[in-house]
Amino acid sequence: MTATDPAGRDLLQADALYDLGRYAQAAEAAARHLARHPDDASALVLLARCRHRLGDETQALDLTERALRAEPDSVAGWLMRTHVLLGTGQYEQAEECARRAVALAPHHWATHYTLGTVLDRSVRRERKRAAYEAARTAVSLAPEESDAHFLVGLTAHRLGNHEVAERAYETALRLDPESSEAHNNLSLLHLRRRWWRPGSWTRAAEGFVQSAALDLNDRQARYNLETMAWGTVAGSRWVALAGFVAASMASAHLRSGAEGRSALLGVLLAAAVMVGGWGGWFLWLARRVPPRLRRPLLLVSRGCTPVLAMAVAVALMALHSALSLLLWRVPGFGALAFPLFWGAVITYWASRARLQRRAPPELTAATPRSCAKNRCPHRTSAA
């Protein structure tokens, strides 16, 4: 079978179309090839990949079974079957297939990578340790493969070995700068260090923005940005509260009949607390969020109800604080302080709960993300 043979051309065309992401057309070309060569295991695996990408897991599984009947020692067939079983949640069968692939090609990095991916799905720590060891074996066999380094980072991250995870993610990004998963997970490591390592918050935000830009369907990176935006706005409530208390005390002092220097001093002190507090907060925020990150964070915030609700609650407290120094004579204006304060408290907890409900399924802001593409590098030669 050669490239000049119509069937050979169909298979080459199917492979090229698959690489372009045109899975339906690739499936048609592979089916034409199989009409002439029904027992071609490589074509059956390619068609299984196409059906899997198109969401037809049942047919993909049937095709891998046909491929393995035609060629029982097909490493690509066992890897593809593992991939499909993993996608359907059949973890035990997936592990069996992955171990069969390792036995057939122990020096092939993709078999160890696939086994590590399967073991990583387990909740048992000893199996996660085994996943980490499988990932390290994959890296030793193919140090130029970014996916292998990413899996080392992911498994080390889950085991709590953050230094190893950080180095592995950085290596994966050097090999593949467009890995949205590596950007996301490295940013999670930066984010957890934000309290004691200067600049970590900014690096985390940059990574999440990059991850979201590389994968427009990446809900995890967007959710992480929403969480960071909400945390920033929620943190400003302490500045608003300080001004709120200072303004309330000053306006109460004025309503009690204070005059002259005593009244002026109270107003100036309250104004100093508010101006100093908000001035310092905005200066800190400007240093923390460089200009290149402001637009993405604003766009994310604009579409996130919990962030907007928290911002409104804080803004109302700050506005009341400023106006209370001017409208202290207006009857009932000071009484608004009590509902505004408790409104901000309630908004904090309600918006926090609402934000948590916005998390992508089975994920939280602190969860390292697996490879969204569920890569199965079965096309690499096992030789």
WODAVEN-V703814 format. One record per pair of residues at least 24 apart in sequence whose ideal C-beta (glycine too) atoms are under 8 Angstrom apart, sorted by the first residue. I is the first residue (numbers start at 1). J is the second residue. D is the distance in whole Angstrom. If there is no record, write none. Layout:
BEGIN
I_J_D + I_J_D
END
This chain:
BEGIN
1_37_7 + 6_36_8 + 7_32_7 + 7_33_5 + 7_36_4 + 7_37_6 + 8_33_8 + 11_40_8 + 11_42_8 + 11_43_6 + 11_46_7 + 14_43_8 + 14_46_6 + 14_47_8 + 14_50_8 + 15_46_6 + 18_46_7 + 18_49_7 + 18_50_6 + 18_53_8 + 23_50_5 + 23_53_4 + 23_54_5 + 24_50_8 + 24_54_6 + 26_50_5 + 27_51_6 + 27_54_7 + 39_70_4 + 40_70_7 + 41_67_4 + 41_68_8 + 41_70_5 + 41_71_4 + 41_74_5 + 41_76_8 + 41_77_6 + 42_67_8 + 42_74_8 + 42_76_7 + 44_70_7 + 44_77_8 + 45_74_7 + 45_76_5 + 45_77_5 + 45_80_5 + 45_378_7 + 48_80_5 + 48_84_7 + 49_80_6 + 49_378_8 + 52_80_8 + 52_83_7 + 52_84_6 + 52_87_7 + 57_84_6 + 57_87_6 + 57_88_5 + 60_84_5 + 61_85_7 + 61_88_8 + 73_104_6 + 75_101_5 + 75_104_5 + 75_105_5 + 75_108_6 + 75_110_8 + 75_111_7 + 75_378_7 + 75_382_4 + 76_378_4 + 76_379_7 + 76_382_8 + 78_104_7 + 79_110_6 + 79_111_7 + 79_114_5 + 79_376_6 + 79_377_8 + 79_378_4 + 80_376_6 + 80_378_5 + 82_114_5 + 82_118_7 + 82_376_7 + 83_114_7 + 83_374_7 + 83_376_4 + 83_378_7 + 86_117_7 + 86_118_6 + 86_121_7 + 86_374_7 + 87_374_6 + 91_118_7 + 91_121_6 + 91_122_7 + 94_118_5 + 95_119_7 + 104_382_7 + 105_382_4 + 107_141_6 + 108_141_7 + 108_380_7 + 108_382_4 + 109_137_8 + 109_138_5 + 109_139_8 + 109_141_4 + 109_142_4 + 109_145_6 + 109_148_6 + 109_377_8 + 109_380_8 + 110_138_8 + 110_376_8 + 110_377_4 + 110_378_6 + 110_380_5 + 110_382_8 + 111_382_8 + 112_137_4 + 112_138_4 + 112_141_7 + 113_138_4 + 113_145_8 + 113_147_6 + 113_148_6 + 113_151_6 + 113_377_7 + 114_376_6 + 114_377_8 + 116_151_5 + 116_155_7 + 117_151_7 + 117_370_8 + 117_371_8 + 117_374_8 + 120_151_7 + 120_154_7 + 120_155_6 + 120_158_7 + 120_370_7 + 125_159_8 + 128_155_6 + 128_158_6 + 128_159_6 + 129_159_7 + 131_155_5 + 132_156_6 + 132_159_6 + 144_175_7 + 145_175_7 + 145_377_8 + 146_171_8 + 146_172_5 + 146_173_8 + 146_175_4 + 146_176_4 + 146_179_6 + 146_182_8 + 147_172_8 + 147_176_8 + 147_371_7 + 147_375_5 + 147_377_6 + 149_175_7 + 150_179_6 + 150_181_6 + 150_182_5 + 150_371_7 + 151_371_8 + 153_182_7 + 153_185_6 + 153_186_8 + 154_185_7 + 154_368_6 + 154_370_6 + 154_371_8 + 157_185_6 + 157_188_8 + 157_189_7 + 157_368_4 + 158_368_6 + 162_189_6 + 162_192_8 + 165_189_6 + 165_368_8 + 178_214_5 + 179_214_8 + 180_210_8 + 180_211_4 + 180_212_8 + 180_214_4 + 180_215_4 + 180_218_6 + 180_221_7 + 180_372_7 + 181_211_8 + 181_369_5 + 181_370_7 + 181_371_5 + 181_372_6 + 183_207_5 + 183_208_7 + 183_210_5 + 183_211_4 + 183_214_7 + 183_221_8 + 184_208_7 + 184_211_4 + 184_218_7 + 184_220_6 + 184_221_5 + 184_224_7 + 184_369_5 + 185_368_5 + 185_369_6 + 187_211_7 + 187_221_8 + 187_224_7 + 188_224_7 + 188_365_8 + 188_366_7 + 188_367_8 + 188_368_6 + 191_224_8 + 191_228_7 + 192_366_7 + 201_228_7 + 201_288_6 + 202_288_6 + 202_289_7 + 202_290_7 + 202_293_7 + 204_228_7 + 205_289_7 + 205_293_5 + 205_297_7 + 206_292_8 + 206_293_6 + 209_293_6 + 209_296_5 + 212_296_8 + 215_372_7 + 217_372_8 + 218_372_7 + 219_360_4 + 220_360_5 + 220_363_6 + 220_367_8 + 220_369_5 + 222_300_6 + 223_358_6 + 223_359_6 + 223_360_6 + 223_363_8 + 223_365_6 + 224_365_5 + 225_296_7 + 225_297_7 + 225_300_5 + 226_300_6 + 226_301_8 + 226_304_5 + 226_306_7 + 226_307_6 + 226_355_7 + 226_358_7 + 227_355_7 + 227_365_4 + 228_297_7 + 229_297_5 + 229_300_6 + 229_301_5 + 229_304_7 + 229_307_5 + 230_304_7 + 230_306_6 + 230_307_5 + 230_310_6 + 230_351_7 + 230_352_8 + 230_355_5 + 232_285_7 + 232_289_8 + 233_301_8 + 233_307_6 + 233_310_5 + 233_311_5 + 233_314_6 + 234_310_5 + 234_348_6 + 234_351_8 + 234_352_8 + 236_281_6 + 236_314_5 + 237_310_8 + 237_313_8 + 237_314_5 + 237_317_7 + 237_344_6 + 237_348_7 + 239_277_4 + 239_278_6 + 239_280_8 + 239_281_5 + 240_314_5 + 240_317_4 + 240_318_5 + 240_321_7 + 240_344_7 + 241_317_7 + 241_341_8 + 241_344_8 + 242_273_6 + 242_274_8 + 242_277_5 + 243_270_8 + 243_273_6 + 243_274_4 + 243_277_6 + 243_278_7 + 243_317_8 + 243_318_6 + 243_321_4 + 243_322_8 + 244_317_5 + 244_318_8 + 244_320_7 + 244_321_5 + 244_337_7 + 244_340_8 + 244_341_7 + 246_270_4 + 246_273_4 + 246_274_7 + 246_321_7 + 247_274_7 + 247_320_8 + 247_321_4 + 247_322_7 + 247_324_5 + 247_325_6 + 248_321_8 + 248_324_7 + 248_334_7 + 248_337_5 + 250_324_8 + 250_325_6 + 251_324_4 + 251_325_6 + 251_328_4 + 251_334_6 + 252_334_7 + 254_328_5 + 255_328_6 + 255_329_8 + 255_334_7 + 267_325_6 + 270_321_8 + 270_325_6 + 271_325_7 + 274_318_8 + 274_321_6 + 274_322_7 + 278_318_7 + 304_355_8 + 304_358_8 + 305_351_8 + 305_354_7 + 306_351_4 + 306_352_7 + 306_354_5 + 306_355_4 + 306_358_7 + 307_351_8 + 307_355_8 + 309_347_5 + 309_350_7 + 309_351_5 + 309_354_8 + 310_347_6 + 310_348_7 + 310_351_5 + 312_347_8 + 313_343_6 + 313_344_4 + 313_347_4 + 313_348_7 + 314_344_7 + 316_340_6 + 316_343_7 + 316_344_8 + 317_341_7 + 317_344_6
END
